[in-house]
Amino acid sequence: MNSLKGPASYFPSIEAKYGRPIEEWKDLIRGQNGMKHMELVKWLKEDHGMGHGHANALVADTLRDGR
């Protein structure tokens, strides 16, 4: 059973589906200076083909960590 909670519960499937480690995705998100949450979600969806739930979880967790 997956013990991860919240946005992190998506991380194993994000890594498996999109082929990059989570820290690499977070680094890409942090590199998008000045973009707000939903702008980052849209960017991940449009430029990287990520689904909305996965993109939203990654952005939420990255922003919660602080840039």
C-alpha positions, -999 to 999 in steps of 0.1 A, spaced: 0 0 0 12 35 -8 19 54 24 25 88 6 -2 114 12 -13 145 -6 5 155 -38 34 132 -31 10 102 -36 12 110 -73 50 109 -75 56 72 -83 31 73 -112 45 106 -124 80 92 -125 68 60 -143 46 78 -168 69 107 -178 103 92 -173 120 118 -151 127 118 -114 105 142 -93 135 164 -83 141 170 -120 105 180 -126 108 203 -95 139 219 -109 122 226 -142 92 241 -123 115 263 -102 132 275 -134 100 291 -146 104 324 -128 74 345 -121 48 320 -131 19 314 -108 4 280 -98 -21 276 -127 4 290 -152 28 263 -142 2 236 -144 -7 249 -179 29 249 -189 35 213 -178 3 202 -196 11 220 -229 49 217 -231 54 183 -214 21 165 -221 14 160 -184 -22 153 -172 -39 179 -151 -38 160 -118 -1 151 -121 8 187 -131 -12 202 -103 3 178 -77 38 186 -88 33 223 -88 15 223 -54 43 203 -38 71 223 -54 55 257 -43 49 244 -8 86 235 -5 93 272 -14 113 282 -45 
